[in-house]
């Protein structure tokens, strides 16, 4: 999942639940596709949008605020 040099942009609507992959096995990054079921104890992050807009999920694996992008891919 972490092989991009830019973040994943995810459009969200207020109160919408978005499931962000935490196991790294998804084929639909950054969204969870259920691949975590083959892992022990790893579950997706459930993000509930506070407002309409975009959230940015780390694509490089270097963020210090995982799973959210903090701009580390620029350095």
N, C-alpha and C positions, 0 to 999 in steps of 0.2 A: 504494500500500500504506500510506503514512503519512498517513492522514486521520482517524484516531481520536484521541480525547482520553483514551484509556485503553489499557492494554497488552492484548495478546492472551494469554490464559491457555491453556497447552498441557499437557494431562495426559500424563505419561510414566511408563514402567515401567523399572525398573533394567535397564541394558544395552541398552535400545531405542535404535535410531537414528532421529532426527528430522531432517528436511531443512527448514531455515529459508531462505526466499527472501531473496536478496541483490540481485536485479536490480530489484525493485519492479514487475514485470510480472505476477506471479501473480494468478489470479482466486480463489485459495483461501488468502488471507493468514491466517496468516503462513507456511503450508506452501508448499513448492516444488511447482509443477505442471508444470515442464518448460519454462516460457516463456523461461528464460535461454538456451535453445538458439538463440534469435534474436539474442543479444548476443555480443559478442566477449570471451571470457575470464572472464565472470562466472559463478560457480558457487554453488550453495547452500551454506550452512554445515551441516555434518554434526555434529549434537550427539548424543553418546552419554550417556544418562542415568546418573548415578552411583547414583541411588536412585529409588524410586517417589515420585511427587509431581507438582508443577506447576512449570513454568518460565514466565516472563513475558517476552514478546517486545514490544519497543517498537512502539507503534502511532502515535505522534505524530511520530517522526523527529527528536526533540530530545535523545535520550539521548546521553551522552558515553561510554557503554559498549555501543555497538551490537553485536549486534542486541538486546541485553537491556535491559529497562526499568530505569531508574535513578530513576524518580519525577519526571523533568523535566516531564511533562505537568501536574503540580500547580502549576507556577510560572508 
